[in-house]
Amino acid sequence: MKYKVVIIGAGYAGILCANRLEKQNQNVEISIISDSLLFQERIRFHEYASGKTGKMVPVENLLRKKIEFLHGKVSKIEPNANFIQLETLNGMSPITYDYLVVATGSSGIRFVSQKENSIQSKEALERFRYSKNPKDINDLCIIGAGLTGIELAAEWKESFPKTRVTLIDRNQFGKSFSQKGKLHLETALETLGVKILDSQMIESISSHQIMFRNKTKETFDTLVNCTGFQSSRMLKESGFLTNEANQIYVDSFLRSKQFSNVFVCGDAAKLEHSTIRMGCVTALPMGAYVADSISNTILGKKISPFSFHFFGRCVALGRKNGLIQFTHGDDSAKEFVIQGKLAAVLKEAVNRFTIFSIKMEKYLPFRFYIWPKGNSEYTENREITEGNQSVAGETQS
């Protein structure tokens, strides 16, 4: 008997999971579903938004031969009946499964204004690129000074130095970095000419103006929302227990707390009492772990809880500058940092290694990807700010 495994989502977690599972267990039939034919390097979206171009790789080219690729959109999951509703150009069709892997990522945003743009999803990025001529943007305002906001501000200002770029956040800027790291971020952005407005609460947003609670205001002609990630509402609408970001609550084995044959990896997973945050840094380990766990479960072997700890945070500050913030396992900052040109080179190497890892899981006959393991629970009485989930509006959580 062959077990049918369906993976929803062909991002970092989904593709790595599919390739790793297929080559270590011959008792599975794997189908992976995506509404895009092309693999999206989301860690480069700030580069693409700023006019850079990149090579688009077809999803099928990244998959092992025996994996079935289905191009379509999942409209609903029926976890009580073990099937999904798949919407394709030929209409709706049910797809059954023995094991389901939810790797849908986080393409949504927390809305703050009808005037905003987003670079969070492929569709939003394309709308922004094709509706806006960068040369016509004179006053760019970015809401949210997490990793995405910082990288976009630096990349844009380096590419279009005449544009006025303002970075706004409700929190203290760089609060999750060490003093050395925070100072380097501030210096780099100020050198480029980026204006930083932190600890600001938004009162309202009109057509070209942001009003803050302290009665100051900021003008813009283009607004980009980088306040945080949102998973698909489809997960909540399908009956899963989710948080405010539509992430599915999972147990220590990355299984849905309601359905033991549903695994969740990447941005769609919410592991409680953990410092694990959304991002490629956690998506790849989760995808690899889920592949191993499904294989071991089918083989009747014991599985161990997911184990992960952080090592550092990489930030691009344009093409020639960067910051490597070393961290403790729970993502709290150490004092040690690497900065400048060397950090930019290391950041680019990390970006390239992600796609390299996916390709190696495809081509090599053995498991390739490894990750740092350890306890990722919250340290008592210490606050962790998620890198891309810093928010600036009153309505954000």
Kinemage of the C-alpha trace (Angstrom):
@kinemage 1
@onewidth
@group {chain A} dominant
@subgroup {mainchain}
@vectorlist {calphas} color= white
{ca met a 1} P 0.000 0.000 0.000
{ca lys a 2} L 1.197 3.460 -0.893
{ca tyr a 3} L 0.284 6.429 1.251
{ca lys a 4} L -0.883 9.570 -0.518
{ca val a 5} L 0.781 12.752 0.729
{ca val a 6} L -0.536 16.101 -0.486
{ca ile a 7} L 1.522 19.243 0.062
{ca ile a 8} L -0.182 22.619 -0.295
{ca gly a 9} L 2.348 25.272 -1.214
{ca ala a 10} L 5.498 25.189 -3.341
{ca gly a 11} L 7.688 27.598 -1.428
{ca tyr a 12} L 10.861 26.912 0.529
{ca ala a 13} L 9.200 24.561 3.033
{ca gly a 14} L 6.894 22.753 0.609
{ca ile a 15} L 9.431 21.936 -2.113
{ca leu a 16} L 12.162 20.851 0.301
{ca cys a 17} L 9.656 18.686 2.171
{ca ala a 18} L 8.469 17.005 -1.046
{ca asn a 19} L 11.959 16.201 -2.335
{ca arg a 20} L 13.253 14.973 1.015
{ca leu a 21} L 10.247 12.741 1.628
{ca glu a 22} L 10.154 11.187 -1.851
{ca lys a 23} L 13.709 9.913 -1.790
{ca gln a 24} L 13.615 8.336 1.651
{ca asn a 25} L 10.320 6.465 1.467
{ca gln a 26} L 9.105 4.386 -1.476
{ca asn a 27} L 5.673 3.890 0.119
{ca val a 28} L 4.441 7.389 -0.685
{ca glu a 29} L 2.813 9.109 -3.617
{ca ile a 30} L 3.416 12.842 -3.357
{ca ser a 31} L 1.432 15.647 -4.943
{ca ile a 32} L 2.420 19.280 -4.440
{ca ile a 33} L -0.002 22.105 -5.216
{ca ser a 34} L 0.755 25.715 -6.109
{ca asp a 35} L -1.194 28.510 -7.760
{ca ser a 36} L 2.056 29.703 -9.364
{ca leu a 37} L 4.081 27.898 -12.015
{ca leu a 38} L 7.230 29.713 -10.902
{ca phe a 39} L 9.177 29.424 -7.663
{ca gln a 40} L 9.313 32.741 -5.838
{ca glu a 41} L 12.442 33.765 -3.905
{ca arg a 42} L 10.578 35.827 -1.353
{ca ile a 43} L 13.761 36.752 0.485
{ca arg a 44} L 14.566 38.861 -2.588
{ca phe a 45} L 11.210 40.600 -2.956
{ca his a 46} L 12.640 43.885 -1.627
{ca glu a 47} L 15.226 43.697 -4.426
{ca tyr a 48} L 12.597 43.052 -7.101
{ca ala a 49} L 10.430 45.873 -5.764
{ca ser a 50} L 13.390 48.217 -6.204
{ca gly a 51} L 13.796 47.356 -9.869
{ca lys a 52} L 16.200 44.407 -9.727
{ca thr a 53} L 15.473 41.376 -11.869
{ca gly a 54} L 16.009 37.731 -11.032
{ca lys a 55} L 15.841 34.360 -12.713
{ca met a 56} L 12.439 32.749 -12.340
{ca val a 57} L 12.628 28.969 -11.938
{ca pro a 58} L 9.641 26.747 -12.840
{ca val a 59} L 8.450 24.809 -9.788
{ca glu a 60} L 8.550 21.531 -11.704
{ca asn a 61} L 12.270 22.022 -12.382
{ca leu a 62} L 12.929 21.936 -8.634
{ca leu a 63} L 11.032 18.691 -7.990
{ca arg a 64} L 12.129 15.074 -8.165
{ca lys a 65} L 10.646 13.177 -11.109
{ca lys a 66} L 8.133 11.062 -9.197
{ca ile a 67} L 6.489 14.062 -7.507
{ca glu a 68} L 3.226 15.187 -9.105
{ca phe a 69} L 2.875 18.944 -9.558
{ca leu a 70} L -0.679 20.323 -9.583
{ca his a 71} L -1.216 23.885 -10.744
{ca gly a 72} L -4.249 25.341 -9.031
{ca lys a 73} L -5.665 27.024 -5.954
{ca val a 74} L -6.932 25.216 -2.882
{ca ser a 75} L -10.275 26.775 -2.014
{ca lys a 76} L -10.959 24.660 1.074
{ca ile a 77} L -9.571 21.845 3.176
{ca glu a 78} L -11.913 19.203 4.597
{ca pro a 79} L -9.734 17.720 7.380
{ca asn a 80} L -12.565 15.594 8.790
{ca ala a 81} L -12.922 13.814 5.454
{ca asn a 82} L -9.267 13.872 4.327
{ca phe a 83} L -9.667 15.778 1.097
{ca ile a 84} L -9.190 19.240 -0.337
{ca gln a 85} L -11.077 21.240 -2.932
{ca leu a 86} L -8.745 22.175 -5.785
{ca glu a 87} L -9.702 24.907 -8.222
{ca thr a 88} L -8.007 24.689 -11.639
{ca leu a 89} L -8.656 26.018 -15.138
{ca asn a 90} L -10.765 22.894 -15.689
{ca gly a 91} L -12.976 23.559 -12.682
{ca met a 92} L -13.213 22.214 -9.131
{ca ser a 93} L -12.007 18.766 -8.166
{ca pro a 94} L -11.550 16.942 -4.842
{ca ile a 95} L -8.093 15.601 -3.967
{ca thr a 96} L -7.917 12.960 -1.244
{ca tyr a 97} L -4.954 12.334 1.042
{ca asp a 98} L -3.637 10.125 3.822
{ca tyr a 99} L -1.293 12.825 5.057
{ca leu a 100} L -1.593 16.534 4.388
{ca val a 101} L 1.231 19.077 4.622
{ca val a 102} L 0.125 22.700 4.873
{ca ala a 103} L 2.949 24.909 3.613
{ca thr a 104} L 0.901 27.814 2.302
{ca gly a 105} L 3.241 30.502 3.612
{ca ser a 106} L 2.079 34.029 4.391
{ca ser a 107} L 1.131 36.141 1.418
{ca gly a 108} L -1.280 38.445 3.242
{ca ile a 109} L -0.751 41.673 5.197
{ca arg a 110} L -2.383 43.500 8.073
{ca phe a 111} L -4.238 46.271 6.268
{ca val a 112} L -3.746 49.820 7.500
{ca ser a 113} L -5.026 51.848 4.534
{ca gln a 114} L -6.771 51.511 1.176
{ca lys a 115} L -3.923 53.529 -0.336
{ca glu a 116} L -1.212 51.040 0.598
{ca asn a 117} L 0.914 48.759 -1.525
{ca ser a 118} L 2.498 45.473 -0.514
{ca ile a 119} L 5.443 43.320 -1.598
{ca gln a 120} L 4.389 40.366 0.542
{ca ser a 121} L 3.025 38.153 -2.231
{ca lys a 122} L 3.969 37.560 -5.867
{ca glu a 123} L 0.716 39.151 -7.009
{ca ala a 124} L 1.118 42.210 -4.756
{ca leu a 125} L 4.725 42.638 -5.846
{ca glu a 126} L 3.769 42.462 -9.513
{ca arg a 127} L 0.977 45.021 -9.009
{ca phe a 128} L 3.426 47.357 -7.321
{ca arg a 129} L 6.089 46.931 -10.022
{ca tyr a 130} L 3.734 47.432 -12.945
{ca ser a 131} L 1.504 50.152 -11.508
{ca lys a 132} L 4.332 52.344 -10.250
{ca asn a 133} L 7.122 53.888 -12.277
{ca pro a 134} L 9.992 54.269 -9.784
{ca lys a 135} L 11.046 57.518 -11.446
{ca asp a 136} L 7.622 58.972 -10.642
{ca ile a 137} L 7.855 58.112 -6.928
{ca asn a 138} L 9.170 61.123 -5.033
{ca asp a 139} L 7.962 60.413 -1.511
{ca leu a 140} L 7.989 56.753 -0.451
{ca cys a 141} L 6.662 55.900 2.991
{ca ile a 142} L 7.220 52.424 4.440
{ca ile a 143} L 5.150 51.384 7.458
{ca gly a 144} L 6.834 48.728 9.583
{ca ala a 145} L 10.540 48.730 10.470
{ca gly a 146} L 11.072 44.984 10.724
{ca leu a 147} L 13.507 43.166 8.463
{ca thr a 148} L 11.364 43.616 5.346
{ca gly a 149} L 10.858 47.337 5.926
{ca ile a 150} L 14.530 47.969 6.677
{ca glu a 151} L 15.739 46.049 3.633
{ca leu a 152} L 13.234 47.716 1.311
{ca ala a 153} L 14.104 51.208 2.599
{ca ala a 154} L 17.838 50.665 2.100
{ca glu a 155} L 17.468 48.952 -1.286
{ca trp a 156} L 15.129 51.623 -2.638
{ca lys a 157} L 17.189 54.568 -1.419
{ca glu a 158} L 20.359 53.064 -2.877
{ca ser a 159} L 18.632 52.445 -6.229
{ca phe a 160} L 16.760 55.770 -6.344
{ca pro a 161} L 18.724 58.243 -4.191
{ca lys a 162} L 16.566 61.228 -5.189
{ca thr a 163} L 13.434 59.632 -3.670
{ca arg a 164} L 12.507 60.764 -0.177
{ca val a 165} L 12.171 57.538 1.874
{ca thr a 166} L 10.571 57.456 5.334
{ca leu a 167} L 10.483 54.370 7.576
{ca ile a 168} L 7.761 54.378 10.266
{ca asp a 169} L 7.247 52.039 13.213
{ca arg a 170} L 5.201 52.026 16.406
{ca asn a 171} L 8.076 50.376 18.315
{ca gln a 172} L 11.538 51.604 19.152
{ca phe a 173} L 13.691 51.129 16.086
{ca gly a 174} L 15.979 48.093 16.205
{ca lys a 175} L 14.765 46.956 19.620
{ca ser a 176} L 15.494 43.281 18.906
{ca phe a 177} L 19.106 43.981 17.905
{ca ser a 178} L 22.176 44.505 20.065
{ca gln a 179} L 23.431 48.033 20.652
{ca lys a 180} L 26.149 47.537 18.023
{ca gly a 181} L 23.644 46.123 15.586
{ca lys a 182} L 21.104 48.874 16.176
{ca leu a 183} L 23.771 51.557 15.762
{ca his a 184} L 24.916 50.093 12.462
{ca leu a 185} L 21.359 49.929 11.126
{ca glu a 186} L 20.691 53.541 12.114
{ca thr a 187} L 24.007 54.758 10.678
{ca ala a 188} L 23.554 52.873 7.406
{ca leu a 189} L 20.028 54.148 6.838
{ca glu a 190} L 20.875 57.707 7.828
{ca thr a 191} L 23.919 57.653 5.508
{ca leu a 192} L 21.654 56.612 2.646
{ca gly a 193} L 19.233 59.373 3.590
{ca val a 194} L 16.366 57.297 4.990
{ca lys a 195} L 14.268 59.119 7.580
{ca ile a 196} L 13.353 56.951 10.593
{ca leu a 197} L 10.227 57.707 12.611
{ca asp a 198} L 9.932 55.230 15.472
{ca ser a 199} L 7.671 55.000 18.528
{ca gln a 200} L 4.896 56.559 16.452
{ca met a 201} L 1.235 55.608 16.713
{ca ile a 202} L -0.847 56.233 13.609
{ca glu a 203} L -4.100 58.083 14.124
{ca ser a 204} L -5.325 58.112 10.530
{ca ile a 205} L -4.216 57.863 6.902
{ca ser a 206} L -5.699 60.041 4.173
{ca ser a 207} L -4.925 60.112 0.461
{ca his a 208} L -1.394 61.492 0.831
{ca gln a 209} L -0.896 62.068 4.535
{ca ile a 210} L -0.366 60.110 7.750
{ca met a 211} L -1.559 61.711 10.986
{ca phe a 212} L 0.038 60.499 14.220
{ca arg a 213} L -1.424 60.558 17.702
{ca asn a 214} L 1.043 63.214 18.777
{ca lys a 215} L -0.568 65.441 16.111
{ca thr a 216} L 2.469 65.417 13.817
{ca lys a 217} L 2.046 64.315 10.221
{ca glu a 218} L 3.969 62.839 7.323
{ca thr a 219} L 3.217 63.126 3.613
{ca phe a 220} L 3.684 60.506 0.916
{ca asp a 221} L 2.853 59.784 -2.698
{ca thr a 222} L 3.443 56.029 -2.330
{ca leu a 223} L 2.733 53.913 0.747
{ca val a 224} L 4.093 50.374 1.295
{ca asn a 225} L 2.818 48.216 4.132
{ca cys a 226} L 5.527 46.036 5.730
{ca thr a 227} L 3.847 45.688 9.107
{ca gly a 228} L 3.649 41.926 9.248
{ca phe a 229} L 2.744 38.599 7.709
{ca gln a 230} L -0.663 36.966 7.403
{ca ser a 231} L -1.362 33.372 6.408
{ca ser a 232} L -4.327 32.442 4.257
{ca arg a 233} L -7.822 32.899 5.691
{ca met a 234} L -8.666 29.618 3.987
{ca leu a 235} L -7.002 27.790 6.892
{ca lys a 236} L -9.348 29.314 9.459
{ca glu a 237} L -12.347 28.922 7.162
{ca ser a 238} L -11.499 25.207 6.830
{ca gly a 239} L -11.991 24.735 10.570
{ca phe a 240} L -8.422 24.763 11.869
{ca leu a 241} L -7.588 26.417 15.177
{ca thr a 242} L -5.688 29.555 14.164
{ca asn a 243} L -4.290 32.723 15.690
{ca glu a 244} L -4.871 36.324 14.569
{ca ala a 245} L -2.395 35.843 11.701
{ca asn a 246} L -4.351 32.764 10.477
{ca gln a 247} L -1.518 30.411 11.458
{ca ile a 248} L -2.535 26.887 12.465
{ca tyr a 249} L -1.762 25.935 16.059
{ca val a 250} L 0.501 22.889 16.018
{ca asp a 251} L 1.859 20.502 18.636
{ca ser a 252} L 5.551 19.831 19.248
{ca phe a 253} L 5.568 17.489 16.233
{ca leu a 254} L 4.255 20.262 13.916
{ca arg a 255} L 0.902 18.497 13.602
{ca ser a 256} L -2.417 20.272 13.762
{ca lys a 257} L -3.690 20.077 17.327
{ca gln a 258} L -6.976 18.753 15.934
{ca phe a 259} L -5.869 16.391 13.156
{ca ser a 260} L -2.838 14.149 13.641
{ca asn a 261} L -2.443 13.439 9.910
{ca val a 262} L -2.133 17.148 9.064
{ca phe a 263} L 1.388 18.570 9.372
{ca val a 264} L 2.122 22.272 9.063
{ca cys a 265} L 5.463 23.835 8.164
{ca gly a 266} L 6.762 27.295 7.399
{ca asp a 267} L 4.875 30.525 8.033
{ca ala a 268} L 1.503 28.764 8.350
{ca ala a 269} L 2.567 26.976 11.567
{ca lys a 270} L 2.150 28.449 15.043
{ca leu a 271} L 4.124 26.609 17.698
{ca glu a 272} L 3.029 28.056 21.037
{ca his a 273} L 5.483 29.125 23.734
{ca ser a 274} L 8.231 29.292 21.143
{ca thr a 275} L 10.435 32.042 19.715
{ca ile a 276} L 10.113 30.543 16.242
{ca arg a 277} L 9.067 33.324 13.877
{ca met a 278} L 7.991 33.454 10.259
{ca gly a 279} L 10.727 33.448 7.656
{ca cys a 280} L 12.899 31.332 5.393
{ca val a 281} L 15.196 30.644 8.355
{ca thr a 282} L 12.484 28.515 9.972
{ca ala a 283} L 10.624 27.332 6.849
{ca leu a 284} L 13.450 25.120 5.572
{ca pro a 285} L 14.060 23.291 8.894
{ca met a 286} L 10.322 22.770 9.339
{ca gly a 287} L 9.949 21.372 5.836
{ca ala a 288} L 12.842 18.959 6.368
{ca tyr a 289} L 11.531 17.878 9.758
{ca val a 290} L 8.000 17.218 8.460
{ca ala a 291} L 9.383 15.063 5.632
{ca asp a 292} L 11.372 12.976 8.120
{ca ser a 293} L 8.417 12.719 10.522
{ca ile a 294} L 5.929 11.550 7.886
{ca ser a 295} L 8.404 8.951 6.617
{ca asn a 296} L 9.098 7.661 10.128
{ca thr a 297} L 5.395 7.591 10.980
{ca ile a 298} L 4.631 5.474 7.912
{ca leu a 299} L 7.506 3.145 8.780
{ca gly a 300} L 6.223 2.780 12.345
{ca lys a 301} L 9.250 4.508 13.844
{ca lys a 302} L 9.187 6.850 16.807
{ca ile a 303} L 9.317 10.557 15.987
{ca ser a 304} L 10.901 13.228 18.162
{ca pro a 305} L 9.557 16.761 18.734
{ca phe a 306} L 10.716 19.506 16.397
{ca ser a 307} L 13.955 21.024 17.651
{ca phe a 308} L 15.437 24.291 16.424
{ca his a 309} L 17.409 27.231 17.673
{ca phe a 310} L 18.480 30.448 16.026
{ca phe a 311} L 22.060 31.311 15.169
{ca gly a 312} L 21.832 34.801 13.724
{ca arg a 313} L 19.933 37.366 11.690
{ca cys a 314} L 21.076 38.589 8.270
{ca val a 315} L 20.044 42.038 7.028
{ca ala a 316} L 20.771 43.495 3.588
{ca leu a 317} L 21.351 47.249 3.572
{ca gly a 318} L 21.631 47.695 -0.163
{ca arg a 319} L 24.091 45.836 -2.374
{ca lys a 320} L 27.289 46.945 -0.584
{ca asn a 321} L 26.342 46.974 3.079
{ca gly a 322} L 24.736 44.612 5.532
{ca leu a 323} L 24.506 43.359 9.094
{ca ile a 324} L 24.919 39.886 10.553
{ca gln a 325} L 23.451 39.944 14.054
{ca phe a 326} L 24.503 36.847 15.984
{ca thr a 327} L 21.870 35.580 18.396
{ca his a 328} L 21.266 33.128 21.187
{ca gly a 329} L 19.151 30.088 20.389
{ca asp a 330} L 15.953 31.902 21.408
{ca asp a 331} L 16.644 34.708 18.879
{ca ser a 332} L 17.789 37.243 21.481
{ca ala a 333} L 20.722 39.309 20.293
{ca lys a 334} L 24.335 38.744 21.252
{ca glu a 335} L 26.716 41.693 21.175
{ca phe a 336} L 28.778 40.184 18.353
{ca val a 337} L 27.965 41.463 14.863
{ca ile a 338} L 29.512 41.512 11.401
{ca gln a 339} L 28.831 44.634 9.398
{ca gly a 340} L 29.604 46.403 6.157
{ca lys a 341} L 30.701 44.811 2.883
{ca leu a 342} L 31.570 41.440 4.460
{ca ala a 343} L 28.070 41.215 5.933
{ca ala a 344} L 26.579 41.980 2.509
{ca val a 345} L 28.619 39.164 0.961
{ca leu a 346} L 27.555 36.725 3.708
{ca lys a 347} L 23.911 37.747 3.349
{ca glu a 348} L 24.046 37.042 -0.389
{ca ala a 349} L 25.679 33.676 0.308
{ca val a 350} L 22.853 32.783 2.707
{ca asn a 351} L 20.263 33.754 0.083
{ca arg a 352} L 21.934 31.540 -2.501
{ca phe a 353} L 22.268 28.646 -0.076
{ca thr a 354} L 18.490 28.447 0.361
{ca ile a 355} L 17.841 27.620 -3.294
{ca phe a 356} L 20.993 25.461 -3.319
{ca ser a 357} L 19.566 23.392 -0.440
{ca ile a 358} L 16.339 22.771 -2.347
{ca lys a 359} L 18.280 21.660 -5.433
{ca met a 360} L 20.555 19.370 -3.405
{ca glu a 361} L 17.524 17.665 -1.836
{ca lys a 362} L 16.354 17.030 -5.391
{ca tyr a 363} L 19.556 15.688 -6.889
{ca leu a 364} L 21.368 13.915 -4.043
{ca pro a 365} L 20.231 10.382 -3.079
{ca phe a 366} L 20.603 11.121 0.633
{ca arg a 367} L 19.190 13.780 2.965
{ca phe a 368} L 21.214 16.966 2.544
{ca tyr a 369} L 19.739 19.766 4.612
{ca ile a 370} L 20.669 20.047 8.309
{ca trp a 371} L 19.754 22.737 10.801
{ca pro a 372} L 20.781 23.892 14.292
{ca lys a 373} L 18.753 22.044 16.911
{ca gly a 374} L 17.874 23.079 20.433
{ca asn a 375} L 15.182 24.457 22.726
{ca ser a 376} L 13.336 27.447 21.227
{ca glu a 377} L 10.975 28.232 24.099
{ca tyr a 378} L 10.542 31.761 25.380
{ca thr a 379} L 12.954 32.979 28.029
{ca glu a 380} L 10.948 34.131 31.046
{ca asn a 381} L 10.281 37.862 31.342
{ca arg a 382} L 11.985 38.699 28.018
{ca glu a 383} L 10.204 40.083 24.982
{ca ile a 384} L 11.086 38.962 21.464
{ca thr a 385} L 10.160 41.159 18.515
{ca glu a 386} L 9.561 39.163 15.380
{ca gly a 387} L 11.755 40.555 12.623
{ca asn a 388} L 9.065 41.142 10.017
{ca gln a 389} L 6.107 41.629 12.350
{ca ser a 390} L 6.813 45.074 13.737
{ca val a 391} L 3.660 47.151 13.399
{ca ala a 392} L 2.958 50.839 13.185
{ca gly a 393} L -0.813 51.254 13.195
{ca glu a 394} L -3.272 51.381 16.045
{ca thr a 395} L -5.298 48.521 14.609
{ca gln a 396} L -2.313 46.185 14.357
{ca ser a 397} L -1.477 43.543 16.948
